[in-house]
Amino acid sequence: MSLYYSDNYVEIYHGDCRDILTGMPDDRVSSVLTDPPYTDRTHDKARSRSHKVDGRDIIKSGITAFTAITEKDLRDILTECGRVAERWVIATMDYRHAVEFDQNPPSGLKSQRVGVWVKTNPTPQITGDRPAQGWEAIAYLHRAKGRSRWNGGGKHGNYVTKIAAPEGHPTAKPLSILEDWVAMFSDPGETILDPFAGSGTTLRAAKNLGRKAIGVELEERYCELAAKRLAQDAFDFEALTTVNGGI
Ligand SMILES: C[S@@+](CC[C@H](N)C(=O)[O-])C[C@H]1O[C@@H](n2cnc3c(N)ncnc32)[C@H](O)[C@@H]1O
């Protein structure tokens, strides 16, 4: 585990988020905004696009790959996120996990809402024998203690956007979604954590909006990608037009 990049707003650690989380004090950050890898369960029906290494699924998506995590890991890591975050823990995930966490949240958290991200250019169903999935669930979890608040008033937490343009990471999330999360679920000057930072979309969104951010990424090649993105002076505008909200 090592500090890979830092500037006035952002720190990126190269390593396993479980190690970094264990060393973090309670309430170290305001909120966690993250996009964990899919679990083995999600990939159970997608073997044609994945294979196993050391007994774990490797997600293959064209140019590159990263490991899946287990359902237990996901619950344990979100529990730790709830310990180090004072407010929100928000994560994209397979709808089955989102429903499970809605009914039985990770320890120390409560479920406030399950949202959806509908993709306007989803990956086609490779087998052709059923409709493609085309959407992901969003678990809006909050620290069990304390009143939740956000900056969105009565608006919804659903998104309709294109999948982000490939930038060297197979599952980079749309910057517009992360910027909306940052604006809605944190205030200027607060610190956001992304334990699965990937290409650094959350970190870039936080920096764009004047928040501090801590990112953790297991793979050095993605740390490098995120660091390059963060080091750009100009704001990182999305290559593809996105349609935010709308349903
Ligand atoms: C779905 S991707 C996140 C993509 C990111 N939202 C973006 O826009 O680029 C999940 C990332 O978590 C990383 N990862 C997987 N297990 C990890 C762990 N235990 N600790 C830290 N990072 C991990 C993977 O290498 C991958 O880059």
The ligand as a Tripos MOL2 file, in Angstrom:
@<TRIPOS>MOLECULE
LIG
   27    29     1     0     0
SMALL
NO_CHARGES

@<TRIPOS>ATOM
      1 C1        -15.8450   -0.9380  -11.5700 C.3       1 LIG1
      2 S1        -14.2000   -0.4160  -11.4760 S.3       1 LIG1
      3 C2        -14.3110    1.2980  -11.0180 C.3       1 LIG1
      4 C3        -14.3140    2.2090  -12.2150 C.3       1 LIG1
      5 C4        -14.3680    3.6790  -11.8430 C.3       1 LIG1
      6 N1        -15.6590    4.0440  -11.2860 N.3       1 LIG1
      7 C5        -14.0870    4.5570  -13.0490 C.2       1 LIG1
      8 O1        -14.9160    5.3910  -13.4140 O.co2     1 LIG1
      9 O2        -13.0270    4.3780  -13.6440 O.co2     1 LIG1
     10 C6        -13.6450   -1.1790  -10.0010 C.3       1 LIG1
     11 C7        -12.1670   -0.9610   -9.7290 C.3       1 LIG1
     12 O3        -11.8580   -1.5040   -8.4480 O.3       1 LIG1
     13 C8        -10.5370   -2.0400   -8.4760 C.3       1 LIG1
     14 N2        -10.4470   -2.9860   -7.3550 N.ar      1 LIG1
     15 C9        -10.8970   -4.2700   -7.2990 C.ar      1 LIG1
     16 N3        -10.6730   -4.7900   -6.0800 N.ar      1 LIG1
     17 C10       -10.0820   -3.8060   -5.3390 C.ar      1 LIG1
     18 C11        -9.6250   -3.7320   -3.9890 C.ar      1 LIG1
     19 N4         -9.7340   -4.7650   -3.1570 N.pl3     1 LIG1
     20 N5         -9.0780   -2.5650   -3.5670 N.ar      1 LIG1
     21 C12        -8.9660   -1.5100   -4.4140 C.ar      1 LIG1
     22 N6         -9.3780   -1.5270   -5.7010 N.ar      1 LIG1
     23 C13        -9.9380   -2.6600   -6.1450 C.ar      1 LIG1
     24 C14       -10.4290   -2.6470   -9.8690 C.3       1 LIG1
     25 O4         -9.0830   -2.7580  -10.2760 O.3       1 LIG1
     26 C15       -11.2290   -1.6540  -10.7260 C.3       1 LIG1
     27 O5        -10.3870   -0.6880  -11.3200 O.3       1 LIG1
@<TRIPOS>BOND
     1     1     2 1
     2     2     3 1
     3     2    10 1
     4     3     4 1
     5     4     5 1
     6     5     6 1
     7     5     7 1
     8     7     8 2
     9     7     9 1
    10    10    11 1
    11    11    12 1
    12    11    26 1
    13    12    13 1
    14    13    14 1
    15    13    24 1
    16    14    15 ar
    17    14    23 ar
    18    15    16 ar
    19    16    17 ar
    20    17    18 ar
    21    17    23 ar
    22    18    19 1
    23    18    20 ar
    24    20    21 ar
    25    21    22 ar
    26    22    23 ar
    27    24    25 1
    28    24    26 1
    29    26    27 1
@<TRIPOS>SUBSTRUCTURE
     1 LIG1         1 GROUP 0 **** ****
